[in-house]
Amino acid sequence: MDESATGAEMRDAHRHPMRSGAAERVAVVAGLRTPFARQLTAYRDLNPVQLGTLVTNELLARMEFDPKLIERVVFGQVLALPEAPNIAREVVLRAGLDPMTDAYSVTRACATSFQATADIAQAIRLGDIEVGLAGGADTTSVLPIRLSTRLAGALLRASKAKTLPKRLAAFRALRPKDFMPRYPAVRDYTTELSMGEIGEQMAKSHGISRARQDEFALRSHRLAHQAWEAGKLDGEVMHAFVGEDRQPIHRDNNIRGDTSLEALAKLKPAFDRRHGTVTAGNSTPLTDGASALVLMKDSRARALGYEPLGWIRSWAFAAVNPFHDALMGPSYVTPIALERAGLRLEELTLIDIHEAFASQTLANLKYWPDPNFAREQLGRDEPIGEVDWERLNVLGGSIAYGHPFAATGGRMIVQTLRELRRRGGGTALVTACAAGGLGAAMVLEVA
């Protein structure tokens, strides 16, 4: 080696003896998630850092993997803890990874772990790294609950005051309502629309009936229940032991395999009490959980003795106007991801779309075969294509499993790759809407 090489260059060459400028496939080598749990149940005392550490520890232990091989961690959370804004770095330090491991955090609302995975995949494609870990964790049980702006201001002024009278004076203008805590809301900051209100708007705008929404929700629960009963999810969901009494949890606790159309029909509308059709039963619930994936350059994975679960063939992100139809992102981003993968919808083996609401999912799928929508909204000559329901969300979706915002993409990627392997290979689309009018999509491949 050239004696003038810097120490960093020498270490890099030592860590990457196989690195070359040629692009290689990005392999998903392993993935794992916690069981997903409804708000204030199994993980009621765990924050996102703890959940992210839990799943990362277990994933690396199962792989019998030297943590020092991981060069970068990209992790995400949506409901960020003020005291731990860079969850990725906290996971590195708490999960026993080399403290010299690079780490940064991302947030893209419901598509956060899609973004984390894409960032690692891009770094591998560019030759920046060869091994990385992506993931996400969220909890709606342990939340940063804020003070009102007026109370926070008064407390700050009081802390700066030099005398007791001046400290007391800081609070004189406050009213009883100023002492009420401010809870985080699943609501867009700028549009001031909640996700439920958007789901309701899309049901009305696109003629998605209550009966159709309930039928779709029932399908999700039944397929998820069948997947668990058949043992299809055991290998990708860890056993967690939580709480002071170390209670075990392995299965997602939102799935209702015994629900029925009659039971769903009895639920009252959740967002438009008088005329609404979106209910707690045909929506995804507030959920806690975490997921993590290890990605590698294909040749590095094989040199280390790992058979990849599959490969990431393409990915894309897009945005729509968040003031109307804000959850239509999958319809805008899917054709981009398919085009980059060199595939058409009908060529895919599986399609997995995030079910934020039955109304949102059905509204998107309604327009995929519509040539007018393709021309007028997507600026394309051909529609995305007709969805084959035998290939759509074949193991159920987020309505059944739940939706820990930053962890759902990881669930979808690993779950879909494993299902492709059970079917002997093929390609799949995974796609999600996200708050703020965002959309994400990936094309996965298994040989």
Protein Blocks (a to p, Z undefined) as FASTA:
>chain_A
ZZkbcfklmmmmmmmmmbcfbdcddddfbdcddddddehilmmmbcfklmmmmmmmmmmm
mnopafklpmbdcdddfbdcfklmblmlmmmmmnopafkbccddddehjllmmmmmmmmm
mmmmnomambdcddddddfkbccddddfklmmmmmmmmmpmbfklmmmmmmmpcfklmpc
cddddddfklopafklmmmmmmmmnopafklmmmmmmmmmmmmmmmmmnopmmmmpccdd
edjkopacfbdckbcfkbcfklmmmpccfklmmlgcbdfklcccddddddddddddfklm
mmnopacfbdcfbdcdddddfkgokllmmmmmmmmmmmmnopafklpmbdcdddfbfklm
mmmmmmmmpmklmmmmnopabdfbdcdfklgoklopfklnopafklmmmmmmmmmmmmmm
mnopacdddddddehhiacddddddZZ
